[in-house]
Amino acid sequence: MNRNQVLPQVELSSDPKALSRIDFCAPQSYQGAGFLEISVLPRVADEVSIIEPGDGFHWQVMTHFADSPGTQPQQILELVIKGRLHLVCQGCLQDCGLDLAQESRFVMVATEDEADAFPMEDDQLEPLVASQHFDLLGLIEDEILLSLPLIPKHLEGACQARTASFGGGKSAEDASEKPQNPFNILKNMKKN
């Protein structure tokens, strides 16, 4: 590719089906933005507790070619994702609305071998293998899943108090009663 060549810029469709087949092997750059409802992201939908109006993710993609000394220019993909979803809070077991924001940068490479050989010291760029049918929708979903907290929780002090424990719906009076000693139960059974 000629370094002085001006490459065409293609506007990406916001249609989820079109995002599943992007040709990153073509000598062109891309830009696009849109909103994805949780229902078009099946792996994310499996994680959520409920879907409320407005839940979903705004995405923005831009690619450009960066000069690399001694080699062909490398295609850089920048992805920004912002959105909201609901997970189960692990503190109170109630629905917990979470706002997520993720910014990622990738370098497009031609083969798996190039991706494996990409320097690990470069934590700013992650290699992706370019293809004529690249699944950008799958990449967006992967980045959302990677940004989910391991243990979702409400903000400190925002958890709702649980009215019942796992042992059943005991009231405060029942909880204050002393449970019967199991050895006394066995002793009474032996007498009978």
Backbone as numpy.savetxt, mean C-alpha at the origin, in Angstrom:
# Nx Ny Nz CAx CAy CAz Cx Cy Cz
19.83 6.17 -28.57 18.98 7.34 -28.57 19.87 8.57 -28.57
19.60 9.51 -29.43 20.34 10.75 -29.52 20.05 11.59 -28.28
21.09 12.07 -27.61 20.91 12.84 -26.38 20.19 14.16 -26.61
20.25 14.69 -27.79 19.61 15.97 -28.08 18.20 15.79 -28.62
17.78 14.58 -28.79 16.46 14.29 -29.35 15.36 14.65 -28.35
14.33 15.33 -28.86 13.19 15.67 -28.02 12.19 14.52 -28.12
11.85 13.95 -26.96 10.95 12.80 -26.94 9.52 13.25 -26.75
8.61 12.54 -27.40 7.19 12.89 -27.19 6.76 12.56 -25.77
5.84 13.36 -25.25 5.30 13.09 -23.92 3.86 12.62 -24.09
3.55 11.48 -23.50 2.24 10.86 -23.63 1.46 11.06 -22.34
0.21 11.49 -22.47 -0.68 11.66 -21.31 -1.33 10.32 -21.02
-1.16 9.82 -19.79 -1.75 8.54 -19.40 -3.23 8.70 -19.12
-3.98 7.69 -19.49 -5.41 7.65 -19.19 -5.58 7.33 -17.71
-6.64 7.84 -17.11 -6.91 7.53 -15.71 -7.76 6.27 -15.57
-8.11 5.63 -16.69 -8.88 4.39 -16.68 -8.00 3.25 -16.13
-8.46 2.56 -15.07 -7.65 1.49 -14.47 -7.24 0.40 -15.47
-8.10 0.07 -16.43 -7.74 -0.97 -17.41 -6.58 -0.51 -18.28
-6.56 0.77 -18.63 -5.47 1.29 -19.47 -4.15 1.33 -18.70
-4.22 1.47 -17.39 -2.99 1.52 -16.58 -2.32 0.16 -16.47
-3.00 -0.89 -16.88 -2.43 -2.23 -16.78 -1.54 -2.59 -17.97
-1.48 -1.71 -18.97 -0.71 -2.02 -20.17 -0.01 -0.76 -20.70
1.05 -0.35 -20.03 1.81 0.83 -20.46 3.10 0.35 -21.13
3.43 0.94 -22.28 4.63 0.55 -23.03 5.81 1.41 -22.58
6.56 0.92 -21.61 7.73 1.63 -21.14 8.98 1.33 -21.97
8.84 0.53 -23.02 9.98 0.29 -23.92 10.03 1.34 -25.03
8.94 2.04 -25.26 8.89 3.06 -26.29 9.73 4.27 -25.88
10.39 4.92 -26.85 11.20 6.10 -26.51 10.33 7.34 -26.34
9.62 7.38 -25.25 8.75 8.52 -24.94 8.61 8.64 -23.43
8.21 9.79 -22.99 7.98 9.98 -21.56 6.49 10.05 -21.31
6.11 9.83 -20.05 4.70 9.75 -19.69 4.41 10.69 -18.53
3.17 11.14 -18.48 2.68 11.83 -17.30 1.19 11.57 -17.20
0.69 11.58 -15.99 -0.72 11.34 -15.79 -1.08 11.42 -14.33
-2.37 11.53 -14.08 -2.88 11.59 -12.72 -4.32 11.10 -12.74
-4.79 10.69 -11.58 -6.16 10.23 -11.48 -6.50 9.80 -10.07
-7.68 9.22 -9.92 -8.15 8.72 -8.64 -8.56 7.28 -8.81
-8.13 6.42 -7.90 -8.49 5.01 -7.93 -9.34 4.68 -6.72
-10.53 4.15 -6.97 -11.37 3.67 -5.88 -10.79 2.36 -5.37
-11.06 2.05 -4.13 -10.51 0.83 -3.52 -11.04 -0.42 -4.24
-12.23 -0.34 -4.80 -12.81 -1.51 -5.47 -12.01 -1.97 -6.69
-11.19 -1.11 -7.31 -10.37 -1.52 -8.45 -8.99 -2.02 -8.02
-8.76 -2.04 -6.71 -7.50 -2.53 -6.14 -7.82 -3.73 -5.26
-7.94 -4.94 -5.84 -8.44 -6.09 -5.08 -7.59 -6.47 -3.87
-6.28 -6.36 -3.96 -5.44 -6.73 -2.81 -5.57 -5.71 -1.68
-5.76 -4.44 -2.03 -5.99 -3.42 -1.01 -7.37 -3.62 -0.40
-8.36 -3.95 -1.25 -9.73 -4.16 -0.77 -9.78 -5.31 0.24
-8.91 -6.31 0.09 -8.86 -7.42 1.05 -8.37 -6.97 2.42
-7.64 -5.87 2.49 -7.06 -5.40 3.75 -7.98 -4.46 4.51
-8.89 -3.76 3.82 -9.68 -2.72 4.49 -10.81 -3.34 5.31
-11.23 -2.60 6.35 -12.33 -3.07 7.19 -13.67 -2.60 6.64
-13.74 -1.37 6.19 -14.94 -0.82 5.54 -14.49 0.14 4.46
-15.39 0.44 3.54 -15.11 1.45 2.52 -16.15 2.56 2.68
-15.66 3.74 2.96 -16.52 4.89 3.13 -16.40 5.79 1.90
-17.41 6.65 1.66 -17.31 7.58 0.54 -16.04 8.42 0.66
-15.35 8.56 -0.44 -14.09 9.32 -0.45 -12.86 8.47 -0.24
-13.03 7.21 0.22 -11.86 6.34 0.36 -11.32 5.99 -1.02
-10.03 6.00 -1.14 -9.37 5.69 -2.40 -8.06 6.46 -2.47
-7.45 6.48 -3.65 -6.11 7.04 -3.78 -5.97 7.89 -5.03
-5.43 9.10 -4.81 -5.03 9.96 -5.92 -3.61 9.54 -6.29
-3.35 9.42 -7.58 -2.02 9.03 -8.02 -1.54 10.04 -9.07
-0.23 10.17 -9.15 0.39 11.02 -10.15 1.68 10.34 -10.60
1.84 10.24 -11.91 3.03 9.59 -12.48 3.68 10.56 -13.47
5.01 10.57 -13.43 5.77 11.33 -14.43 7.05 10.57 -14.71
7.39 10.44 -15.99 8.67 9.82 -16.34 9.51 10.84 -17.10
10.80 10.66 -17.01 11.74 11.47 -17.78 13.02 10.67 -17.96
13.83 11.11 -18.89 15.10 10.44 -19.14 16.22 11.26 -18.52
17.06 10.60 -17.74 18.20 11.24 -17.08 19.48 10.72 -17.70
20.41 11.65 -17.96 21.70 11.24 -18.51 22.50 10.49 -17.47
23.14 9.44 -17.92 24.01 8.65 -17.07 25.36 8.57 -17.77
26.46 8.99 -17.12 27.77 9.02 -17.79 28.15 7.67 -18.39
28.49 7.69 -19.67 28.99 6.50 -20.35 27.93 5.52 -20.80
26.66 5.79 -20.54 25.60 4.87 -20.96 24.46 5.65 -21.59
23.49 4.92 -22.06 22.28 5.53 -22.59 21.52 6.24 -21.46
20.75 7.26 -21.78 19.93 7.89 -20.74 18.98 6.87 -20.11
18.78 6.99 -18.81 17.91 6.07 -18.09 16.54 6.72 -17.88
15.50 5.91 -18.07 14.15 6.40 -17.84 13.84 6.32 -16.35
13.45 7.44 -15.77 13.11 7.55 -14.35 11.60 7.70 -14.24
11.00 6.92 -13.36 9.56 6.98 -13.11 9.35 7.52 -11.70
8.58 8.61 -11.58 8.26 9.18 -10.28 6.78 8.95 -10.03
6.46 8.38 -8.86 5.09 8.02 -8.51 4.74 8.65 -7.17
3.62 9.37 -7.14 3.12 9.98 -5.91 1.71 9.44 -5.68
1.49 8.92 -4.47 0.18 8.35 -4.10 -0.25 8.99 -2.78
-1.49 9.48 -2.75 -2.08 10.02 -1.52 -3.51 9.53 -1.44
-3.91 9.09 -0.27 -5.28 8.62 -0.15 -5.66 8.23 1.26
-6.85 7.66 1.36 -7.41 7.28 2.66 -8.06 5.92 2.55
-7.92 5.13 3.62 -8.59 3.85 3.73 -8.84 3.56 5.20
-9.65 2.54 5.46 -10.00 2.16 6.83 -9.51 0.75 7.12
-8.77 0.61 8.22 -8.29 -0.69 8.69 -8.81 -0.89 10.11
-8.63 -2.10 10.64 -9.03 -2.38 12.02 -7.90 -1.97 12.94
-8.21 -1.08 13.89 -7.23 -0.65 14.89 -6.89 -1.84 15.78
-5.62 -2.11 15.96 -5.21 -3.25 16.79 -5.23 -2.93 18.28
-5.56 -1.67 18.63 -5.67 -1.31 20.04 -7.08 -1.51 20.56
-8.09 -1.11 19.74 -9.47 -1.17 20.22 -10.36 -2.04 19.33
-9.83 -2.57 18.23 -10.54 -3.42 17.29 -11.73 -2.73 16.63
-11.66 -1.40 16.50 -12.67 -0.61 15.81 -12.06 -0.12 14.49
-12.94 0.38 13.59 -12.45 0.93 12.33 -11.57 2.14 12.60
-10.52 2.24 11.82 -9.54 3.31 11.98 -9.24 3.90 10.61
-9.58 5.15 10.39 -9.28 5.81 9.13 -7.82 6.24 9.08
-7.13 5.86 8.01 -5.71 6.20 7.87 -5.49 6.97 6.58
-4.74 8.05 6.68 -4.31 8.80 5.51 -2.91 8.33 5.14
-2.73 7.97 3.89 -1.42 7.49 3.43 -0.87 8.44 2.37
0.43 8.60 2.38 1.12 9.38 1.35 2.43 8.66 1.05
2.68 8.41 -0.22 3.87 7.66 -0.63 4.45 8.31 -1.88
5.74 8.57 -1.85 6.45 9.06 -3.03 7.57 8.08 -3.33
7.64 7.63 -4.58 8.65 6.63 -4.97 9.29 7.04 -6.28
10.54 6.64 -6.43 11.27 6.86 -7.69 11.87 5.53 -8.14
11.71 5.26 -9.42 12.19 4.02 -10.00 13.03 4.33 -11.23
13.95 3.43 -11.53 14.70 3.50 -12.78 14.28 2.29 -13.61
13.94 2.52 -14.86 13.51 1.44 -15.74 14.75 0.79 -16.36
14.83 -0.53 -16.24 15.94 -1.29 -16.81 15.38 -2.30 -17.80
16.25 -2.83 -18.67 15.79 -3.70 -19.75 15.57 -5.14 -19.33
16.36 -5.65 -18.37 16.27 -7.07 -18.03 16.31 -7.28 -16.51
15.94 -8.49 -16.10 16.03 -8.88 -14.69 17.48 -8.85 -14.21
18.42 -9.24 -15.10 19.84 -9.23 -14.73 20.31 -7.82 -14.40
19.85 -6.83 -15.19 20.20 -5.43 -14.90 19.60 -4.99 -13.57
18.39 -5.43 -13.29 17.74 -5.07 -12.03 18.51 -5.68 -10.86
18.95 -6.94 -11.00 19.72 -7.59 -9.95 21.08 -6.93 -9.74
21.68 -6.41 -10.83 23.00 -5.79 -10.75 22.94 -4.32 -10.34
21.74 -3.77 -10.21 21.61 -2.35 -9.86 22.20 -2.12 -8.48
23.00 -1.05 -8.31 23.67 -0.84 -7.02 22.68 -0.65 -5.87
22.87 -1.42 -4.80 21.99 -1.36 -3.64 22.21 -0.09 -2.83
23.36 0.57 -3.02 23.65 1.79 -2.27 22.69 2.91 -2.66
22.13 2.84 -3.85 21.24 3.88 -4.33 19.84 3.63 -3.79
19.57 4.17 -2.59 18.26 3.95 -1.99 17.23 4.95 -2.50
17.65 5.86 -3.36 16.72 6.82 -3.94 15.97 6.24 -5.14
16.58 5.27 -5.81 15.99 4.66 -7.00 15.89 3.16 -6.83
14.78 2.61 -7.24 14.58 1.17 -7.23 14.42 0.72 -8.67
15.09 -0.36 -9.09 14.98 -0.79 -10.48 13.67 -1.52 -10.77
13.11 -1.25 -11.94 11.93 -1.96 -12.45 12.24 -2.39 -13.87
11.83 -3.58 -14.24 12.06 -4.07 -15.60 10.97 -3.50 -16.51
11.39 -2.75 -17.50 10.46 -2.16 -18.46 9.92 -3.23 -19.39
8.68 -3.06 -19.81 8.10 -3.98 -20.78 7.09 -3.21 -21.62
6.64 -3.85 -22.68 5.64 -3.22 -23.55 4.25 -3.28 -22.93
4.06 -4.12 -21.93 2.77 -4.26 -21.25 2.96 -4.13 -19.75
3.61 -3.05 -19.33 3.92 -2.84 -17.92 2.62 -2.57 -17.16
2.48 -3.22 -15.98 1.28 -3.09 -15.16 1.48 -1.96 -14.14
1.19 -0.73 -14.56 1.33 0.42 -13.68 0.31 0.36 -12.55
-0.89 -0.14 -12.83 -1.91 -0.29 -11.79 -1.41 -1.23 -10.69
-0.75 -2.32 -11.07 -0.18 -3.26 -10.10 0.92 -2.61 -9.28
1.74 -1.75 -9.90 2.79 -1.04 -9.18 2.18 -0.08 -8.15
1.13 0.64 -8.55 0.45 1.55 -7.62 -0.10 0.76 -6.43
-0.72 -0.37 -6.71 -1.28 -1.20 -5.63 -0.17 -1.74 -4.72
0.95 -2.16 -5.31 2.09 -2.63 -4.51 2.58 -1.54 -3.56
2.72 -0.32 -4.07 3.22 0.78 -3.26 2.25 1.13 -2.13
0.95 1.03 -2.38 -0.04 1.26 -1.32 0.12 0.20 -0.24
0.21 -1.06 -0.65 0.35 -2.16 0.32 1.63 -2.03 1.14
2.71 -1.60 0.49 3.98 -1.44 1.21 3.94 -0.29 2.21
3.05 0.68 1.98 2.98 1.83 2.88 2.01 1.62 4.04
1.28 0.49 4.04 0.36 0.21 5.15 1.15 -0.05 6.43
0.66 0.43 7.57 1.37 0.14 8.83 1.25 -1.33 9.18
2.29 -1.88 9.81 2.25 -3.28 10.23 1.18 -3.50 11.29
1.05 -2.54 12.20 0.05 -2.62 13.26 -0.77 -1.33 13.21
-1.90 -1.36 12.50 -2.70 -0.13 12.42 -3.30 0.23 13.77
-3.19 1.50 14.12 -3.74 1.99 15.39 -4.24 3.42 15.20
-5.22 3.78 16.05 -5.64 5.17 16.13 -4.48 6.00 16.66
-4.59 7.31 16.52 -3.61 8.19 17.15 -3.67 7.99 18.66
-2.59 8.32 19.35 -2.50 8.14 20.80 -3.69 8.78 21.51
-4.40 8.01 22.30 -5.54 8.51 23.07 -6.85 8.56 22.31
-6.87 8.15 21.04 -8.09 8.25 20.24 -8.87 6.94 20.18
-8.34 5.86 20.76 -9.03 4.57 20.71 -10.31 4.63 21.53
-11.35 4.01 21.00 -12.62 3.92 21.72 -12.51 2.78 22.73
-13.07 3.01 23.93 -13.02 1.97 24.97 -13.91 0.81 24.57
-13.44 -0.38 24.82 -14.23 -1.59 24.54 -15.18 -1.83 25.70
-16.46 -2.13 25.40 -17.43 -2.37 26.46 -17.46 -3.83 26.88
-17.02 -4.71 26.03 -17.03 -6.14 26.37 -15.64 -6.71 26.13
-15.27 -7.67 26.95 -13.98 -8.32 26.77 -14.17 -9.57 25.92
-13.09 -10.24 25.62 -13.18 -11.45 24.80 -13.92 -12.56 25.52
-13.99 -12.53 26.84 -14.65 -13.58 27.61 -16.16 -13.47 27.60
-16.70 -12.50 26.91 -18.16 -12.33 26.89 -18.52 -10.97 27.45
-19.79 -10.66 27.48 -20.25 -9.35 27.91 -20.48 -9.29 29.41
-19.46 -9.41 30.23 -19.59 -9.37 31.69 -19.70 -7.92 32.15
-20.55 -7.67 33.09 -20.67 -6.34 33.66 -19.60 -6.16 34.73
-19.53 -4.95 35.30 -18.53 -4.66 36.32 -18.79 -5.49 37.59
-20.08 -5.76 37.90 -20.40 -6.57 39.08 -19.89 -8.00 38.90
-20.09 -8.57 37.70 -19.64 -9.94 37.44 -18.12 -10.03 37.51
-17.45 -8.98 37.05 -15.99 -9.01 37.03 -15.42 -8.95 38.44
-16.17 -8.32 39.39 -15.65 -8.22 40.75 -15.81 -9.53 41.53
-16.73 -10.43 41.08 -16.89 -11.72 41.75 -15.65 -12.56 41.52
-15.28 -13.30 42.57 -14.10 -14.14 42.45 -14.48 -15.42 41.71
-13.71 -15.81 40.72 -14.03 -17.06 40.04 -13.81 -18.25 40.98
-14.59 -19.28 40.75 -14.50 -20.46 41.60 -13.21 -21.22 41.29
-12.57 -21.68 42.34 -11.32 -22.42 42.21 -11.60 -23.76 41.51
-10.89 -24.06 40.42 -11.14 -25.31 39.71 -10.85 -26.56 40.55
-9.93 -26.47 41.52 -9.62 -27.63 42.36 -10.77 -27.92 43.32
-11.47 -26.85 43.77 -12.66 -27.06 44.60 -13.76 -27.76 43.80
-13.88 -27.42 42.55 -14.87 -28.06 41.69 -14.55 -29.55 41.58
-13.29 -29.88 41.36 -12.88 -31.28 41.26 -13.10 -32.04 42.58
-12.80 -31.37 43.69 -12.99 -32.00 45.02 -14.47 -32.33 45.25
-15.36 -31.39 44.86 -16.80 -31.61 45.01 -17.28 -32.74 44.08
-16.70 -32.83 42.89 -17.08 -33.89 41.95 -16.67 -35.26 42.50
-15.49 -35.32 43.16 -14.98 -36.58 43.70 -15.86 -37.06 44.85
-16.39 -36.11 45.66 -17.27 -36.49 46.78 -18.57 -37.08 46.27
-19.06 -36.58 45.15 -20.34 -37.08 44.61 -20.06 -38.36 43.90
